[in-house]
């Protein structure tokens, strides 16, 4: 056995050569830059989250304050006594049960109408081939560039001629004719479904409507969920449309009810804050329950179109 073999036998395998000092310095600077970047990103996120959450935290704090602490300078974030009666006293002054009932009727009805009409139109643009299809789709998209304030007066005159002002119908019927953004979003998703599915279904004797509700709609559940969440949030918080068409307090939605509470009981701003938080609960619950489907549908609709 040679001397080199005896050294290997006694000392074990030879250690790998050490990296040069310049490489070590580069590795350390790279790791330092990585961690500094991560710290900067997290700090930026925390600052942004704090700025966006501060109004909500202030509203939550004000909702349980007694009246004398609402306008104190400097402001008081944690009240001396928690006045929980702010959450139920307004219900005895105004018909909040009626407000929530009207809002639920409008939101659910319009959401169903929007899903049915928009999915049907999107299916036609995504799966069917007919003359002028692209031109019609471009016209629909062009309506997204038209501000709603431009058509506000003509539409109001139309509902007035139909004697439907101060009813819930002007807030419900239009959504049974689809929406440009919803049609675009659903169409983008439906175009990602292979056309071979339609061919196979037609070979089995299915017509267009059967292809729509038996194949395409079940496969489009994520994007339909996104449209439902979008519309639920918009309709529940809508203030302008009810303000234009509704005059009787028995027809008011929750957004008009909060405005009525704030105008009738101006000194009780803490009660307005409390009822605003109660009105936000359904929207927050829907979003957090369907958050996974919401994000999945947005990503797939935007990438695979």
Secondary structure, DSSP 8 states (H G I E B T S, - for coil): --HHHHHHHHH-S-------HHHHHHHHHHHHHHHHHHHHHHHHHHHHHHHHHHHHHHHHHHTTS-GGGTT-SS--SS-SS--GGGGTSHHHHS-HHHHHHHHHHHHHHHHHHHHHHHHHHHHHHHH---TTHHHHHHHHHHGGGS-TTTSHHHHHHHHHHTT-TTSSHHHHGGGGG--HHHHHHHHHHHTTS-THHHHHHHHTT--HHHHIIIIIHHHTHHHHHHHHHHHHHHHHH--HHHHHH--SGGG--HHHHHHHHHHHSTT-HHHHHHHHHHHHHHHHHHHHHTHHHHHHHHHHHHH--
